[in-house]
Amino acid sequence: EKVFQRLKDLNINYEVTEHEAVYTIEDMDNLGITEKGDVCKNLFLRDEKGKRHFLVVLDKDKKADLKNIQTQIGCTRLSFASSERLDKYLKLEKGEVTPLSVINDTEAAVEVVFDDDLKGKERLGVHANTNTATVWMSFEYVKKVVESNGNKEKYVKIK
């Protein structure tokens, strides 16, 4: 509900596909969700000391080379953040990570890292802070949600 209210407040056009719980891109493929647009893969990462947290958003078919991303964003060694950190910063559980979760990040502490190739995409699929619904909107609208929350944005080249 919170997600849809924020989208409405920002005058963002979107569509929603409701589905059974999905935890992986493979689950989404099996349900045919990935045929409806460009689905995003989302990773919640932390730096070596756990001082910085990153939400990396990339195309579902790309592999995230953490060393390459780390070099491009200028931080110490990246690793996946724990379930506890995911709950603390984004109020989510594993399998629910989405760029829309920044609305739960009241301190805007999480840095959002976008794959440069997402720019200009007209139909991106991201979770609605639950893994039982996929929201479809343009990259510009996803970016608008992040910017409206005050989170830092970075762009990286992911092969």
N, C-alpha and C positions, 0 to 999 in steps of 0.2 A: 504493500500500500504506500509506504514512504517513497519508494522509487517512482511510482506512477504519479504521486502528488508533485514530486520535484519536477518530473518531466512536464506536467501540466503547467506548473508555475513558470517554467522556462519557455513555454510555448513550443515544445518539441513534438514534432509529428513522429509517431512510432506505430508499429504493429506488434502484437504479441502472439507467440505460439506456445500453448500450454502442452505439457507432455509429462511422461513419467520421469522420475528422478534419473538424471544422467551424471556420471562422474568423470567421464573421459570423452575425448573427441570420437573415439570408436563407438561409444554408446550413442552419441548424437548421429553418427553415420548410420548406425543400425536402425534408427528411428526415422531416417530420411530428413532430418532437420538440416543437415549441411547442404542439401540440394536447394534450399530456399534462399540462399544468399551466402555471403562470406562470413563464416563463423570465426570468432576470435578465440585463441588460446590465451589464457591468463595465468601468470605465475606470480606468486607472492614471495619475494626474496628479501634477504637481509645482508648487510655487510658483515665483515669478519667479527667486529666487536658488538654487533647488534644495535648500533647507534642510528643507522639509517635503514629505512625499509623502502622497498620498491615494488610497484605493481607493474609487471611487464606485460604488454598487450601486443600480440602478434597474430599473424594468419595461422589458422589451424594446421596448415601443411608445412610450416617451417619448424626447424629445430632450433632451440635456444642454446646457443653456445655461450655459457655463462662467463667464460674468460673474455670472449670478445665483447660482450655487453659491458662487463666490468671495465675494460679498457676504454670503451667509448663514453661511459658516464663518469669515469674518473673516481672510482672508489676501491676499497680493499676487496679481498676475495668474497665473491657472492655465494650464498647457499640458500636452500629453501628455508623459509621461516617456519617455526613450529605452529602447531594448531593453537597453542596458547597465544602466540603473537598475532595470529590471524584473527582470533576472537577479540583480543585487546584493541587492535588498531582498526579493523574493518567490521567487527561484529559478525563474522561469517564462520562457516565450517568448511572443511575440505570439500572440494567439488563445487563450491558456490562462488568462487572468485570471479570478479567482474569489475570493469572500470566504473560501473555505476555504484560500487560499494564505497566510493569516496564520500558519498553523502553520510556515511556512518563515521567518517574520520573528522570529528569535530575540531581537531587541532590542525588539520591539513598536514599531518606529519609524514604521510606516505607520498613518495615521489612516483609519479606515473611516467613510465617509459613506453613510448609508442614505437612500433616498427614503422619506419618511414614509408614503407609501401602501403600502409593503411590510408594515407592521405588521399582524399578525393573519392574514396569508396562510398557508394551511394546506399549500400544495404549491408550493414554489419550486424551480425547476431551476437548478442552478449546476454549473460544471465541477468535476471531481475532481482539479484540478491537472494535468489533461491535457485536450485538446480532443477526445478519443475516448470520453468517458463523461460523462453528466449525472447528477448526484445530485439526488434529489427529497427535500425535507424542509420542515418548517414554518419560517417566519421566526424563531420563537422558538429553534429549534435552530441556525439560521445564526448568530443573535446569541450563542448560548451558546458556539459555537466561537470567535468573536471575543473575547468576554469572558474565556474561559478562557486565551487567549493574552496578555491584558493590553493589547491595542491600544485606543487611544482611539476612541470612537464619537461620531458626530454625526448629526443628522437634519436633512434639508432638504426643502423643498416643491419638487417638480419638476412642471411642467405637462406 
